[in-house]
Amino acid sequence: MQPTPDFAPQTLAKSLLRRSRQGALATLMPGSGDPYCSLVNLASHPDGSPILLISRLAVHTRNILADNRVSLMLDERVAGDPLEGARIMLSGRAEQAEDERDLLQRRYLNAHPTAEAFVSFRDFSFFRIRPTGTHLVAGFGRIVDLKPEQFLTDLVGAEGLLAAEEGAVEHMNADHRDAMGLYATRLLGAAAGDWRCTGCDPEGLDMQDGQTALRLDFPERATDGAALRKMLVRLAGEARAKAG
């Protein structure tokens, strides 16, 4: 089934990856190969791939260590019939990522601050799901398969922005919460709340109030700290103009 003309599947898939904080993780039981499904919390890597913090005592982690093929269901919760909301089934391989631990820990704890106590537990580790594809369902006529390059963010050439991200997030949350509120309410149509920045990448800014997450897409890529600063000032100006 082909998407309708007004449907932007890549944009929707990217948004769901960035905004999802929980998902249904399917793994394979050793020996039998039977599917096993569990609920997990997640965050996103700068390229959009999911980050998990899971314990080796959990069945799903033992399954991954035996066979790291997984699928992850993410859905957009809506009032009424849940099947009317968009959802994706992402397939891939879950890999323990010690070489990126600092990055994964920072982004995961930005999304789930209460998980900080688990980070020091010896049985907990960070895993990153390397996607091989995704199946997006967003209603009648809106069903499409996407390749990783269609829904992940290209980080090539954005090393400067990635280096500046941690400081930018801290600065926005310490000094510019008013701008975060304007982004949420005036540019994204969300309710007023205690909005804070949880991450940024070349294509946009992630923000959160409690467990409600939003994605603010940039009109064009920002690949270093200076470009990011200009973009955030520009968007703040647009938001203030809309505020009247």
Phi, psi and omega in degrees: 000133184266149179291152177286161188301329183270011186259128179246083187298323181295318179296317181294317179298317178299317181296317179297320178298320183284326187268344185285135178244347175221156177201167176263116183261124177253128178232176183247130179287132178301145178085290184281331185075009180295144178287145179228128184241138181215159178269131180227153169274153180209162172226187182233142171291161176306333178273358178099348180291146186289144175246133177240147169240107188226155184262143176292347177281344181280146180300318184296326179291317177298323177297316181297320181293337177271325181204110190274012174286129183220166165225152184225123177261125177237135182227154179262104185293129178230158176290147180088223183288116181296339180285352177278347178275158178288151178206153177229146171247109183262129176252151180172198179235132181269120184238133173291133191236070181294331181291340179245020189304315182299316180295312181296319180296315182298313183289324180293315181288333172298323180277329183227074183302328183287352180277000185302326181296332184279341186300325183276351179290133186294334183273354180264139178218156176270134176236147176240130178273120177269106187291146171250347178169173176210150178245117184255130174237121182225029179115178182299129182076007183232061180231123185206147173264139181235146175271158183308320181294347179270342182232354174265156180271128178287121182261001180297128179083001183251025182300324180296319179292318181298323178292330183271350189301310184302313180294323180295318179297314179299318181294316180298319183285331181277323191239349187225043177293332177296319178294320178300318179296322179292319176305313185293312188277320185268327181265332184245356175071023180273166176286155176298145181188189180269070185283134177224157180277135178246348179174163174213158182208179184301338187255351181174183183238138176255138179220161188208144171229107188065237178257010176267121183245146178232156177237122176255106180282140175278146177292336171209164184295145171241124189245001176210175184298320181294317179294322178296315180299315179298319181296316182293322176295317179300314181292325176297320177297318178297320180294318179294324177297321179290332179287348178087000000 
